[in-house]
Amino acid sequence: MDVQRLGMVRRLARIATDDGFFCVAALDHPENYVALFDKDVSRVPHQTVVDSKLHLVSALSGHASAVLLDPVYSLGQAIATGTLPGSVGVIAPIELLTYTPDSPPGWALPTVLRPQWTPEKIAKLGADAVKLILFYRSELADVAAEQRKLVADLAAACHEERLPLVVEPIWYPLSPDEGDGGRADAIVAAVAEFTLLGVDVLKVQFPGSAAACRDLDAAATVPWVLLSEGAGFEDFATQMEIAAKAGASGYIAGRAVWGDAVGHLPAGERDAAVARAADRLDTLTAIVRRHGRPWQERATASELSSTWYEAFGV
C-alpha cells in the first residue's frame, strides 16, 4: 500500500461499518427539506429546520455508519450540540444547489461549489469525506468536459487534505419528452468516466435492472453506493437488494428513509415516523450485509517498514 493513502483509508473506515459497508443517512437536503414544512420556503424559520434535522441526527446516527450533513442547517450544529456521536462518521457536501422545484431535476443544472467552503475547511472541522453532486449529460460536450475537470481538480484538493471524495453524477432528461430510454446506459457510462478521475466512492442512481447494475459494477473501479432518489422505501429496499447482489457497497439514503418524519406533524406522529426511519435504516443495512460487497483497501502489516511515518505526508 502507498503510505500516502493511510489517511484516506482511515477516513473511509470511519464512514463505513466495522465490516466494511457504507450505510449512510443523508440529511444534507437544503430547500427541498424546508419545503416539507411549507412550499413557500421563505416562510420557514431557520431554527425550525435546524431543530428538525438535529432530531433526525439524534435518532438515526445510532443506526448509520455515517451521516451526510449540510453546513447551513446541520453540520456545525450537530457537532456543537454533541448531537452527532463521535463514533459516527460525517460527510460534508461541497456543492451549492439552487432550488427549482417546477423544472426537472428540481435544481439548477450548473455545478457550483459553495463559496467559502473548501476541502481544507472541511478537514479542519474533522469531517471524514466530501460529497459532490452534479447533473451530468455527456452529450453536452463542453459542459461535461468542464464538470470532469472540476471533479479531477476537487479530488486532488480533497486528497491533499486526506479527504475521500464521494461523487454523485445524476442523469436527467434534456427535454420533457425524452423519456428514460438511454438512462441506464448513461448512468453506467458516467460511472466509467468518473471512476477514472480520482473519485473514492460513487453515489449512483438505480439504473433500472439487475443486468444494468452488473454493468455498472464492471465499469466501477472504486466502491459504489446507491442513492434513494426520492423513491418510496419499499421500492428502494428492492433496488438496494438488486444493487447489493451486483456489488454495491452500501447506500446513502434520504427521503426514502425519513420523508414522512419531516414537516408540521403532531408530536406523536412525528416520533413514530422517526422511529420508523431508524427501522428502515436497519432494514437497508441488513440487506447490504446479506448481499453486498465490502469496500476493501488493506495491506499486511509487513508491507509497512519501521520508518513508514518518515515518508508519510511528504
C-alpha positions, -999 to +999 in steps of 0.1 A: +000+000+000+011+036-007+016+051+027+001+083+014-032+065+013-033+058+050-052+089+060-077+082+033-082+046+043-087+057+079-114+082+069-131+057+046-132+032+075-148+059+097-178+063+073-182+025+070-194-002+093-169-023+110-175-050+084-169-025+055-203-012+043-213+024+038-246+028+055-252+065+054-282+086+064-284+116+040-297+147+058-279+174+037-311+183+017-314+221+015-346+238+003-364+206-007-362+196+030-375+231+040-404+227+015-417+198+036-427+224+061-441+249+036-439+251-002-430+288+003-396+281+018-392+317+028-418+313+055-400+286+073-378+298+102-342+287+101-343+273+136-373+251+127-352+233+101-322+231+124-343+215+152-359+191+128-325+179+114-309+176+148-339+155+159-332+131+130-294+131+136-300+121+172-324+094+163-307+080+132-270+083+139-271+051+160-284+032+131-259+045+105-222+042+098-222+079+088-244+109+083-244+134+054-249+169+069-252+203+052-232+233+066-263+256+067-287+237+090-270+207+105-232+201+103-218+226+126-249+225+148-247+187+152-211+189+163-215+220+186-245+205+204-230+170+207-259+155+188-236+137+165-217+110+183-180+108+179-184+071+168-204+081+137-187+093+105-197+126+089-197+135+052-200+172+041-215+183+008-194+209-011-219+220-038-243+249-038-277+240-051-303+264-064-338+251-058-361+250-090-390+227-080-410+234-111-384+220-135-366+187-136-344+177-119-356+202-093-323+221-091-304+245-113-281+225-136-247+242-134-223+226-110-213+253-084-191+248-054-203+266-022-183+298-017-161+300+014-164+262+018-133+242+009-118+208+015-093+225+038-121+239+060-140+206+059-109+187+070-102+212+098-138+206+110-130+169+114-153+156+087-144+123+071-154+128+035-166+153+009-196+148-014-203+165-047-235+162-067-235+171-104-262+169-130-244+152-159-252+145-195-222+136-216-240+147-248-234+183-236-197+180-245-184+214-233-203+214-201-194+177-194-157+184-200-158+213-175-175+190-150-150+163-154-122+188-149-139+202-118-142+167-103-105+159-110-094+192-095-116+187-065-103+151-060-068+165-059-077+192-034-095+167-012-066+142-013-042+170-002-063+170+030-065+132+030-103+135+025-121+109+004-144+123-023-178+109-029-193+119-063-229+117-073-234+121-111-272+125-118-287+117-151-317+139-160-339+143-191-328+170-216-364+176-225-398+167-211-405+142-238-371+125-238-381+095-217-358+071-199-347+051-230-310+059-226-309+064-189-294+030-178-266+032-204-259+068-195-256+060-157-232+032-165-211+054-189-209+082-163-196+057-137-169+046-162-159+082-167-158+094-131-142+063-117-110+074-135-109+110-121-096+103-086-131+097-070-131+074-040-167+064-038-195+068-064-231+075-053-253+063-081-289+062-093-305+028-096-300+021-133-332+001-137-323-036-137-301-063-123-282-065-156-276-028-157-263-030-121-239-057-131-227-035-160-223-006-136-202-027-112-180-038-141-174-002-150-165+010-115-130+006-101-140+022-068-167+013-043-202+024-053-233+030-032-270+035-041-289+067-036-327+067-029-336+094-054-370+101-037-382+065-041-406+051-017-390+029+010-403-004-003-392+003-038-358+015-026-353-016-004-359-037-036-335-017-056-309-020-028-311-058-028-306-059-066-277-034-064-261-052-035-262-085-053-244-068-082-216-055-060-228-023-043-211-015-010-239+003+007-263+032+004-266+069+010-304+073+016-325+103+023-362+109+018-370+072+013-360+067+049-372+099+067-395+117+042-427+111+063-410+123+095-404+159+084-429+188+084-455+203+107-466+170+124-482+162+157-455+151+182-468+115+184-470+111+147-435+126+142-419+104+168-435+073+153-422+083+119-387+089+132-387+055+149-399+040+116-370+058+098-345+042+122-360+008+115-357+014+077-320+021+081-316-012+100-335-030+072-313-015+045-281-023+064-293-059+068-298-061+030-264-047+023-247-070+048-265-100+033-258-093-003-233-065-008-196-063-013-175-046+015-151-019+004-115-031+008-082-013+008-059-032+032-023-043+034-005-067+056+015-051+084+047-064+069+042-041+039+050-010+061+086-005+071+096+007+105+102+041+091+070+045+070+060+076+090+090+095+077+077+094+042+040+099+051+027+134+042+058+143+023 
